[in-house]
Amino acid sequence: MIYFDNASTTSVHPEVARVYGHLVSDLYGNPDSLHALGRRSGRLLEQARERIAASIGVQPQEILFTSGGSEANSLAVAGYALANRKRGRHIITTQIEHPAVLQTMRHLEEEGFRVTYLPVDGKGCVRLEELERAVTGETILVSIMHTNNEVGTLQPVEKAGALIKAMNPRILFHVDAVQGYGKFRIHPKKMKIDLLSASGHKIHGPKGSGFLYADEKVKIRPVMFGGGQQNGLRSGTENVPAIAGLAKAVEMVYGNLDEEVKKMYSLKKAFVEGVRKIDNVVVNGHPDEEGAPHVVSVSIKGVRSEVLLHALEDKEIYVSAGSACAARKPQPSDTLKAMGISGELLGSTIRFSFSVFTTMEEINYTLQTMYDIIPMLRKYTRR
């Protein structure tokens, strides 16, 4: 089996699975309980918070555990906007954000907020001049993703943060770093980022784990209510096994980050060079080190994406026909449309996404398989 859908979810690292399994079986106390088993769980929770905070250079109390990136995005955007609506009701984002951000923006529009959706260029990158023009006296929040989940484009978040704060230091900057965290060293304090979202299952951690970094000065309104855990911002008994597993995944990924990222870039380079040998193929976004190391978006003229996906699946090669975050809802990609990808290619795009476990043998086998099956698929495609 060859798994090239790591931008959707990754396999759990064996060391993470060991930690998770041990805690589920043997150390299952509620971290809010006063007895010894609960106190041990509570210590694990705080150790995880410290480890994750250190990975991005922030204070442990600025880390809020969530069920994943989608919840972190929703809490950051809606939680901040609703808590600060008296200061202004204008928000800026881009046309190619994750659905967790875009759908939250739609909800806020229904609540009376005005949202500006910035366009992107042909590589999927936001233009800073567009951002500068969009800022008004009513703007309270800007939300721009770090790494696009469909084509791997890296956004100029550090420059955007500097621009935003130069124009108005009171405007908050949120970054969806779900695809960038664990691939890059991200330092919110240096990059003028006030809110940052990340997810565990994108970095070989458990599903159901993630976090939101919120600067200690940021005021957020909770969207979940109950026992008042995590300073009342995210009620509910903390999922200690998943959180400890997330912390272990962070330790693993950042312990050898530079070497692993270099390896993924070399795999990406080999794959891009190989796939370009196929006639009428377009590689979307930045196919080199200007883009993410783990995502390659390929449009193959004359072959429907779902047809190629299932043909590769028959060979036990697993890829994505787009973002799996809108799973089983086949429709043209908003990201590709915003990039200006032609209509005939919108439905012929496949995403290949790699991990630290991907090998060159898997790359070569996949390329050879594509060389063999794409001419046949084109031959039998209805015109």
C-alpha positions in Angstrom: 0.0 0.0 0.0 1.2 3.5 -0.9 -0.5 6.3 1.0 -0.2 9.7 -0.6 -3.1 11.4 1.3 -1.1 12.8 4.2 -2.6 16.3 3.9 -5.9 14.7 4.9 -4.6 12.7 7.8 -1.4 10.9 8.7 -0.6 7.5 10.2 0.0 7.7 14.0 3.7 7.5 14.8 4.5 4.2 16.6 5.9 6.1 19.6 2.7 8.2 19.7 0.5 5.1 19.6 2.5 3.6 22.5 2.0 6.7 24.7 -1.7 6.9 23.7 -2.4 3.3 24.4 -0.7 3.4 27.8 -2.7 6.3 29.0 -6.0 4.9 27.7 -5.4 1.6 29.5 -3.5 2.6 32.6 -3.7 6.3 33.4 -7.3 7.3 32.7 -7.9 9.6 35.6 -9.8 12.8 35.1 -7.2 15.6 35.3 -9.6 17.7 37.3 -10.0 15.1 40.0 -8.3 15.6 43.3 -7.1 12.0 43.9 -3.7 10.7 42.9 -4.7 9.2 39.5 -6.3 12.5 38.6 -3.3 14.5 39.7 -1.0 12.4 37.5 -3.2 13.0 34.5 -3.2 16.7 35.4 0.6 16.7 35.4 0.7 15.0 32.0 -1.6 17.7 30.7 0.6 20.5 31.9 3.8 18.8 30.6 2.1 18.5 27.2 1.2 22.2 27.3 4.8 23.1 28.1 6.2 21.0 25.3 3.8 22.4 22.7 4.3 26.0 23.8 8.1 25.5 23.5 7.7 24.4 19.9 6.4 27.8 18.9 8.1 29.9 21.5 5.1 31.0 23.6 4.0 30.7 27.2 2.2 27.5 28.3 -0.8 29.4 29.5 -1.3 30.6 25.9 -2.0 27.1 24.6 -5.7 26.0 24.5 -6.3 22.3 23.7 -9.0 21.6 21.1 -10.4 18.6 19.2 -8.4 19.6 16.2 -7.8 22.3 13.6 -11.4 23.0 12.7 -12.4 23.7 16.3 -9.3 25.8 16.8 -10.2 27.9 13.7 -13.8 28.3 14.7 -12.9 29.3 18.2 -10.3 31.8 17.1 -12.4 33.5 14.5 -15.9 33.4 16.0 -14.6 33.6 19.6 -12.6 36.7 19.0 -15.1 38.5 16.6 -18.1 38.0 18.9 -16.1 39.1 22.0 -14.9 42.3 20.3 -17.8 43.3 18.0 -18.1 46.7 19.8 -14.7 47.7 18.4 -15.7 46.9 14.8 -17.4 44.5 12.5 -15.1 44.1 9.6 -13.0 41.0 9.1 -10.5 40.2 6.3 -9.7 36.7 5.0 -8.8 35.1 1.7 -10.9 33.2 -0.9 -8.9 30.0 -0.4 -9.2 29.4 3.3 -10.1 26.0 4.9 -13.9 25.5 5.2 -13.6 25.8 9.0 -12.6 29.4 8.5 -14.8 30.2 5.5 -18.0 28.7 7.0 -17.3 30.5 10.3 -17.0 33.7 8.2 -20.4 33.0 6.6 -21.9 32.6 10.1 -20.4 35.9 11.2 -21.9 37.6 8.2 -25.3 36.4 9.4 -24.4 38.0 12.7 -23.9 41.4 11.1 -20.2 41.3 10.4 -18.8 42.4 7.0 -16.1 40.1 5.6 -13.6 40.9 2.8 -12.4 37.8 0.9 -9.0 38.7 -0.7 -8.2 37.2 -4.1 -5.0 35.3 -4.8 -2.7 35.1 -7.8 -2.2 32.2 -10.2 0.0 30.3 -7.6 -2.6 30.7 -4.9 -0.7 33.5 -3.0 -2.4 36.5 -1.5 -1.2 39.9 -2.6 -0.1 42.2 0.3 -1.3 45.3 -1.6 -4.8 43.8 -1.6 -4.6 43.3 2.1 -3.4 46.8 2.7 -6.3 48.2 0.6 -8.8 46.1 2.4 -8.0 47.4 5.9 -10.5 50.0 7.3 -11.1 51.7 10.6 -13.7 49.0 11.4 -11.3 46.0 10.8 -10.7 43.9 13.9 -9.4 40.6 12.6 -7.4 39.3 9.7 -7.3 35.5 9.1 -4.8 34.0 6.6 -3.7 30.4 6.4 0.0 29.5 6.6 0.0 26.7 4.0 -2.8 25.9 1.6 -4.2 22.4 2.1 -5.0 21.8 -1.6 -2.0 23.1 -3.5 0.6 23.7 -0.8 1.1 27.4 -1.4 2.9 29.2 1.4 1.3 32.6 2.3 3.5 35.6 3.3 2.3 35.4 6.9 5.3 37.1 8.4 5.1 40.1 6.0 1.3 40.2 6.5 1.7 40.3 10.3 4.2 43.2 10.1 1.9 45.0 7.6 -1.2 44.6 9.8 0.5 45.8 13.0 2.1 48.7 11.2 -1.4 49.8 10.0 -3.2 49.2 13.3 -1.7 47.3 16.2 -5.2 46.6 17.6 -6.1 44.5 14.6 -5.6 40.8 15.5 -3.9 38.4 13.1 -5.1 34.7 13.0 -3.1 32.1 11.1 -4.5 28.6 10.3 -1.2 26.7 10.5 -2.8 23.2 10.3 -0.7 22.3 7.2 2.3 24.3 8.2 2.9 23.3 11.8 5.3 20.4 11.9 6.7 21.3 8.5 8.1 24.8 9.4 9.4 26.6 12.4 6.6 29.1 13.3 7.2 31.7 16.0 4.0 33.7 16.6 5.6 36.3 18.8 8.2 37.2 16.1 5.7 37.0 13.2 3.1 39.2 14.9 0.6 36.3 15.0 -2.0 36.7 17.8 -4.0 33.5 17.2 -2.7 30.2 15.6 -4.5 26.9 14.9 -2.9 23.5 14.7 -4.0 19.9 14.5 -2.5 16.6 15.8 -3.5 14.2 13.1 -1.6 16.1 10.4 1.7 15.4 12.1 1.3 11.7 13.0 -0.5 12.5 16.2 -4.0 11.2 17.3 -7.2 12.3 15.7 -9.2 14.5 18.1 -6.2 16.5 19.2 -5.2 20.0 18.3 -4.5 23.4 19.9 -5.1 27.1 19.6 -2.4 29.5 20.5 -4.0 32.7 21.8 -1.8 35.6 23.0 -2.4 36.2 26.7 -3.8 39.7 25.9 -6.4 38.4 23.5 -10.0 38.4 24.6 -12.0 35.4 23.3 -15.6 34.4 23.9 -16.1 30.7 24.5 -18.3 28.7 22.1 -18.6 25.7 24.4 -19.9 25.8 28.0 -19.8 23.5 30.9 -17.3 22.8 33.7 -15.1 25.8 33.0 -12.0 23.9 32.0 -9.1 25.7 30.4 -9.9 29.0 32.0 -13.5 28.7 30.9 -12.6 29.0 27.2 -13.0 25.4 26.3 -15.2 23.4 28.7 -15.2 19.7 28.8 -13.0 17.0 30.4 -9.6 17.2 28.6 -8.7 14.2 26.4 -5.4 13.5 28.2 -4.4 10.5 26.0 -4.9 12.5 22.8 -3.2 15.6 24.2 -0.2 13.6 25.5 0.0 11.8 22.1 0.0 15.2 20.4 2.8 16.4 22.6 4.8 13.2 21.7 4.1 13.8 18.0 5.4 17.4 18.4 8.6 16.0 20.1 9.1 13.5 17.3 8.5 16.0 14.4 10.5 18.9 15.7 13.3 16.7 17.0 14.5 16.1 13.5 12.6 18.7 11.5 15.3 20.1 9.2 16.4 16.7 8.0 12.9 15.4 7.5 11.8 18.5 5.6 14.8 18.3 3.3 13.9 14.7 2.6 10.4 15.6 1.7 11.5 18.3 -0.6 13.7 15.9 -2.5 10.8 13.5 -2.8 8.6 16.3 -4.1 11.2 17.4 -6.6 11.5 13.9 -8.0 7.8 13.5 -8.2 7.3 16.8 -10.0 10.0 16.1 -12.5 8.6 12.7 -13.1 4.9 13.7 -13.5 5.9 16.5 -15.9 7.0 13.8 -18.3 3.3 13.0 -18.9 1.7 15.0 -21.7 -0.8 17.8 -20.9 -0.1 17.9 -17.2 -0.1 21.1 -15.1 1.5 21.2 -11.6 -0.5 23.8 -9.6 1.0 26.2 -7.1 4.7 26.3 -6.4 6.3 23.0 -7.4 9.6 23.8 -5.7 10.8 24.9 -2.3 8.7 28.1 -2.5 5.8 25.8 -1.7 5.2 23.2 1.1 7.4 20.1 1.1 4.5 17.6 1.3 1.8 18.7 -1.2 1.7 18.4 -5.0 -1.4 19.3 -6.9 -1.5 17.9 -10.4 -4.1 18.6 -13.2 -4.2 16.0 -15.9 -6.0 17.0 -19.0 -8.4 14.4 -20.3 -8.8 12.4 -17.2 -11.4 13.0 -14.5 -10.0 13.2 -11.1 -12.2 10.6 -9.6 -11.4 8.2 -12.5 -7.7 8.5 -11.9 -8.2 8.3 -8.1 -9.9 4.9 -8.4 -7.5 3.6 -11.0 -4.7 4.4 -8.6 -6.7 2.9 -5.8 -6.9 -0.4 -7.8 -3.1 -0.4 -7.6 -3.2 0.3 -3.8 -2.1 3.9 -4.3 -4.2 6.3 -2.2 -4.5 9.9 -3.2 -7.1 12.7 -2.9 -9.2 14.4 -5.5 -9.0 17.6 -3.5 -9.5 18.6 0.2 -10.9 15.7 2.1 -12.3 18.3 4.6 -15.3 18.5 2.4 -15.4 14.7 2.1 -17.7 13.0 -0.4 -19.1 16.2 -1.7 -17.6 16.3 -5.2 -17.7 19.9 -6.5 -15.2 22.2 -8.2 -12.5 23.5 -5.9 -12.9 27.1 -4.7 -9.1 27.3 -4.3 -8.4 26.2 -7.9 -11.1 28.6 -9.2 -9.6 31.5 -7.2 -6.3 30.7 -8.8 -7.8 30.9 -12.3 -7.4 27.2 -13.2 -9.3 26.6 -16.4 -12.6 24.8 -16.3 -11.4 21.7 -18.1 -8.8 21.2 -15.5 -10.9 21.9 -12.4 -12.4 18.4 -12.5 -9.1 16.7 -13.4 -7.0 17.6 -10.4 -5.4 15.2 -8.0 -3.5 16.0 -4.8 -0.5 13.9 -3.8 0.7 14.5 -0.2 3.7 13.0 1.4 5.0 12.4 4.9 8.3 11.6 6.7 7.5 7.9 6.0 7.3 8.3 2.2 10.1 6.6 0.3 11.6 7.2 -3.1 10.6 3.7 -4.1 7.0 4.7 -3.6 7.5 7.8 -5.7 9.0 5.8 -8.5 6.3 3.1 -8.4 3.5 5.7 -8.5 5.0 7.5 -11.4 5.5 4.3 -13.4 1.9 3.4 -12.6 0.7 6.8 -13.9 2.8 6.4 -17.1 1.0 3.1 -17.7 -2.6 3.9 -16.9 -3.1 7.6 -18.0 -2.8 6.9 -21.7 -5.3 4.1 -21.4 -7.7 6.3 -19.3 -7.4 9.1 -21.9 -8.1 6.6 -24.7 -11.4 5.6 -23.2 -12.5 9.0 -21.9 -15.7 10.2 -23.5 -15.3 13.3 -25.5 
